């Protein structure tokens, strides 16, 4: 995407961020699960807020939510406001009756739907007050929320790499038309293979030695290196290979984010906040991308 139009809409910052349940558990619980140590994801996301997120003063945050699976289309939230209590159906012991309250951005959601139609994909804005919310969105709020508008974008379970890239391109086009200053958050993991239930509690510490296999860890580390180098083309072009390691949400969160920034032409280099960590077999990291001087595709 270009960096501004007559309306001045642009992405001012972007990040691939973890949303693991332990992040919103009490510190005492986190330490019990992690051999007495704090998980670095906490320090990492707290630094992102102070050093990156707050100074950007975004109007709107778009979350690519890997826990929101749709089937026939991409769905975007178009509520004027969302509030309530969230209890996770996956882990109610750790995420129970968590309050949330934030403004939405119906105008940008509508533009996203229109741009999707123009480019030949399905992006449907929905403002149903009973639409469920998921913790890939809510777990970020305690760490990052100010008074921005927040939109969540679903992951179609039928989507493939080119579908995610096309949807991201459409979202980038909508942002350009919106006049908004937008932060993109790709909320999800890298490799996403859990240990079996019988072994799971032996692999709760955050040390990467607990990643499901050495090959999963190596695949994650290669993608992280490419992110640090701004080689998003390499990540996109090797998606068939990476799919062998079951990236969360088919890596749709990352693919939509980077497509909104220019796809293969994006040159933004990533910075790791915290460390690359395990979460019961899965690979987790916070990687922040600053807008390069001259634009997301400058280079």
C-alpha positions in Angstrom: 0.0 0.0 0.0 1.1 3.6 -0.5 1.6 5.6 2.7 -1.0 8.3 2.3 -3.8 9.6 0.0 -5.7 12.8 -0.2 -7.5 11.6 2.9 -4.3 10.9 4.7 -5.1 7.3 5.8 -2.0 5.3 6.7 -0.7 2.5 8.8 1.6 4.1 11.4 2.9 0.9 13.0 2.4 -2.9 13.0 3.2 -5.9 15.1 2.9 -9.6 15.3 2.0 -10.2 18.9 1.3 -13.1 21.2 -1.9 -13.5 23.1 -1.2 -16.6 25.3 -3.6 -17.1 28.2 -0.8 -16.8 30.8 -0.4 -13.1 29.9 -3.7 -12.3 31.7 -3.2 -14.7 34.6 -1.9 -13.4 37.9 1.8 -13.0 38.1 2.0 -15.6 40.9 0.4 -18.1 38.5 2.7 -17.2 35.6 5.7 -17.8 37.8 4.4 -21.1 39.1 4.0 -22.3 35.5 7.4 -21.0 34.5 9.8 -22.4 37.1 9.6 -19.2 39.2 10.4 -16.8 36.4 8.2 -14.1 34.7 7.5 -14.8 31.1 9.2 -12.3 28.9 6.1 -11.7 26.8 4.8 -9.5 29.7 7.9 -7.2 29.6 7.9 -7.3 25.8 4.3 -6.0 25.4 4.7 -3.5 28.2 7.7 -2.0 26.3 5.8 -2.0 23.0 3.1 0.1 24.6 5.5 2.7 26.1 8.1 2.8 23.3 5.9 2.2 20.2 2.2 2.0 20.6 1.4 5.1 22.7 3.7 7.6 20.8 1.9 6.7 17.5 -1.5 8.1 18.8 -3.4 5.8 16.4 -7.1 6.4 15.7 -7.9 2.8 15.1 -6.4 -0.6 15.9 -7.1 -3.6 13.6 -6.6 -7.0 15.2 -6.2 -10.0 12.9 -7.7 -12.5 15.4 -6.5 -16.1 15.1 -9.1 -17.4 17.5 -12.0 -16.2 15.5 -12.6 -18.8 12.8 -15.2 -18.2 10.2 -16.0 -20.4 7.2 -17.3 -18.6 4.1 -15.7 -15.2 4.3 -13.6 -12.7 6.2 -15.7 -11.0 8.9 -14.9 -7.6 10.4 -16.5 -6.1 13.5 -18.4 -3.0 12.7 -19.9 -2.1 16.1 -19.9 1.4 17.3 -18.9 0.1 20.7 -18.4 -3.4 22.3 -18.5 -4.0 26.0 -19.2 -6.9 28.3 -17.6 -9.8 30.1 -15.4 -12.4 28.4 -15.1 -16.0 29.5 -13.1 -18.3 27.3 -14.7 -21.6 26.2 -11.2 -23.0 25.8 -9.7 -22.1 29.2 -12.4 -20.7 31.6 -10.1 -21.5 34.5 -7.7 -18.9 33.4 -9.9 -16.4 31.5 -13.2 -15.9 33.3 -15.5 -12.9 33.3 -12.8 -10.5 32.1 -14.4 -7.0 31.4 -13.8 -5.3 28.1 -15.1 -2.0 26.7 -13.9 -0.2 23.6 -15.1 1.9 20.7 -15.4 0.4 17.2 -14.9 1.9 13.8 -18.0 1.2 11.6 -16.8 3.6 8.9 -13.5 1.8 8.4 -15.2 -1.6 8.6 -17.6 -0.5 5.8 -14.6 0.6 3.7 -13.0 -2.7 4.2 -16.0 -4.6 2.9 -16.2 -2.3 -0.1 -12.5 -2.8 -0.9 -12.9 -6.5 -0.6 -15.7 -6.5 -3.2 -13.5 -4.4 -5.5 -10.6 -6.9 -5.3 -12.7 -10.0 -5.6 -12.8 -11.3 -2.0 -15.4 -11.5 0.7 -15.1 -9.1 3.6 -18.3 -8.7 5.6 -18.8 -6.1 8.3 -21.0 -7.3 11.1 -22.4 -5.3 14.0 -24.6 -7.9 15.7 -24.4 -7.2 19.5 -24.4 -10.9 20.2 -21.4 -11.6 18.0 -18.8 -13.5 20.1 -15.5 -12.0 21.0 -12.3 -14.0 21.3 -9.2 -13.8 23.5 -6.8 -13.1 20.6 -8.4 -9.6 20.9 -9.4 -9.3 24.5 -6.0 -10.4 25.9 -4.3 -7.4 24.2 -6.6 -4.8 25.7 -5.2 -4.7 29.3 -1.7 -4.1 27.9 -2.4 -1.7 24.9 -5.8 -0.1 25.0 -6.1 3.7 25.3 -9.1 5.4 23.6 -8.6 4.1 20.1 -11.2 2.4 18.0 -10.7 -1.3 17.7 -11.7 -3.7 14.9 -11.3 -7.5 14.8 -10.8 -9.4 11.6 -11.6 -13.2 11.4 -9.6 -16.0 9.9 -11.6 -18.1 7.4 -10.9 -21.7 8.1 -11.2 -22.3 4.3 -8.7 -19.5 3.5 -5.3 -20.2 1.8 -2.3 -18.0 1.5 -3.5 -16.1 -1.5 -6.8 -15.4 0.1 -5.1 -13.9 3.2 -2.9 -11.7 1.0 -5.8 -10.5 -1.1 -7.8 -9.6 2.0 -4.9 -7.8 3.5 -4.4 -5.8 0.3 -8.1 -4.8 0.5 -7.7 -3.7 4.1 -4.7 -1.6 3.1 -6.8 0.0 0.4 -9.6 0.8 2.9 -7.2 2.3 5.3 -5.8 4.6 2.6 -9.3 5.9 2.0 -10.2 6.2 5.7 -8.2 9.2 6.8 -7.3 7.1 9.9 -3.9 6.5 11.6 -4.0 2.8 12.0 -2.0 0.2 14.0 -2.2 -3.4 12.7 -1.8 -6.2 15.3 -1.4 -9.7 13.9 -2.5 -11.6 17.1 -1.1 -15.1 17.0 1.7 -17.6 17.2 4.3 -18.9 14.8 4.3 -22.8 14.8 1.3 -24.0 16.7 1.5 -27.7 17.6 0.5 -28.5 21.2 1.9 -31.3 23.3 -0.7 -34.1 23.9 -2.8 -33.7 27.0 -0.9 -36.4 28.9 2.4 -34.6 28.4 1.2 -31.0 28.3 1.9 -30.1 31.9 5.5 -31.2 31.5 6.0 -28.5 28.9 4.5 -25.4 30.4 7.8 -23.4 31.0 8.5 -20.7 28.4 12.0 -22.0 27.5 12.1 -22.7 23.7 13.5 -26.2 24.5 9.8 -27.1 25.1 8.7 -26.2 21.5 7.1 -29.3 20.0 10.1 -30.4 17.9 13.5 -29.0 17.0 12.2 -28.7 13.4 9.2 -26.5 14.6 11.6 -24.3 16.5 14.0 -24.0 13.5 11.2 -23.1 11.2 10.1 -20.4 13.6 13.6 -19.0 14.0 14.0 -18.8 10.2 10.8 -16.8 9.9 11.9 -14.5 12.7 15.2 -13.9 11.1 13.5 -12.9 7.8 11.2 -10.6 9.8 14.3 -8.9 11.4 15.8 -8.5 7.9 12.6 -7.2 6.3 12.5 -10.2 3.9 8.8 -10.6 3.9 9.0 -12.0 0.4 10.8 -15.0 1.7 8.2 -15.7 4.3 5.4 -15.4 1.7 7.2 -17.5 -0.9 7.9 -20.4 1.6 4.4 -20.6 3.1 3.9 -24.1 1.7 6.9 -25.3 3.6 5.9 -23.5 6.8 2.5 -25.0 6.7 4.1 -28.3 7.6 4.6 -26.8 11.1 1.0 -25.8 11.5 1.3 -22.0 12.0 -1.5 -20.6 14.0 -4.5 -19.6 11.9 -2.6 -20.7 8.7 -0.4 -17.7 9.5 -3.3 -15.6 8.2 -2.7 -13.0 10.9 0.8 -12.2 9.7 -0.2 -12.6 6.0 -3.0 -10.1 6.2 -0.9 -7.7 8.2 2.0 -7.7 5.7 -0.2 -7.6 2.7 -1.8 -4.4 4.0 1.8 -3.0 4.1 2.7 -4.0 0.6 3.1 -7.8 0.7 6.3 -9.0 -1.0 7.4 -5.4 -1.5 7.3 -4.6 2.2 10.7 -3.8 3.6 9.9 -3.1 7.2 12.4 -4.7 9.6 11.1 -6.3 12.8 12.3 -5.9 16.3 11.8 -8.6 18.9 10.3 -7.5 22.2 10.8 -10.0 24.9 12.1 -13.4 23.8 10.9 -16.2 21.5 9.1 -18.4 23.9 7.3 -21.7 24.3 3.6 -22.1 25.2 2.9 -25.8 25.7 4.6 -26.6 22.4 3.8 -23.5 20.3 6.2 -20.7 19.3 5.4 -17.3 20.6 6.9 -13.9 20.0 6.2 -10.1 19.9 7.8 -8.6 16.8 7.2 -4.9 16.1 7.5 -3.2 12.7 8.2 0.6 12.4 7.1 2.4 9.3 10.3 2.8 7.3 11.4 6.3 6.3 9.8 6.8 2.9 7.1 4.2 3.4 6.4 0.5 4.0 7.8 -0.5 0.6 10.8 1.8 0.6 14.1 0.2 -0.1 
